[in-house]
Amino acid sequence: MKIKHLAIAALLFALFATAAEAQLLKRTIYKNDRFDFGVGGTIEITGAPMGSIRVEGWANREVQLEAEIEIQAPTEADLDRLEKVTGFVLQESLGRTGITSVGPHDKKSVRKLDKKFPKALYGMPVRINYVVRVPKFSDILINGGKGALHISGIDGMLRVNYIESDAKIDLVGGGIQATLGAGTLDITIPSRSWRGRFADVSVASGTIDLKLPAGLNAQFDGSILRTGKIENGYEGFKPRNRNGQFTERSIAATAGSGTIPLKFTVGDGTLMIKQFDPSR
């Protein structure tokens, strides 16, 4: 339901911004937080309808959260009102923390913060860009609207749902389940010793640019569901079945000993498979 609400809000924001952005004042504010968080926990990030999310794994046993928030409104007084209700809230429990964006797209949250919030300010354009640093051994859940996504240095489970994004994910270990409605996804498995359990990645409309290391051990499935093609430049694949053939719509392959299941699906668009070059 979160991703559905984000999609509706993102559409309304885009329509509003197109019609009225030239008449609105803008203000950029910054909100930060930092708190202890042990390894092995789960962090869930719910982004704004518009905005980027960057997640970086680090050695510290704490979470550092930086949010750059852009708000728009007709007057300075309206901007002051918006600033008080726009940002993020934390839901903290044992081994789990939720980071949830709040603002004029979320009437329920706004009413808790300002019971007399003007109706005319609901739906005003807001963009929240996050940089979140978390313990390397963490599980990450992300629900995003429209905006860039970058994940690196995480050795844990990744679950990603994004409406539209130019995304880049550098895998370290764990597993990944990711779905993009539209956009491009650049995803890299940099090492044959990748400590991954599985990958299940899909883009409804757009491009997956997949880079795989030489010597990878995997059971690989790649497919185009409707229109588009697979561009396979990886030399380590062999047909899983003796008489099987690779086509521009489907690849069922084994690489190495074939131990890790990898599934990549594009509805309409291109699945590009390349051999990872560490020198680039």
Helices and strands as residue ranges (DSSP letters): H 2-20, G 21-23, E 25-36, E 42-46, E 53-58, E 62-73, H 76-85, E 87-93, E 96-102, H 107-113, G 119-121, E 126-135, E 139-146, E 149-152, E 155-170, E 173-188, E 195-212, E 218-232, E 238-239, E 250-255, E 260-275
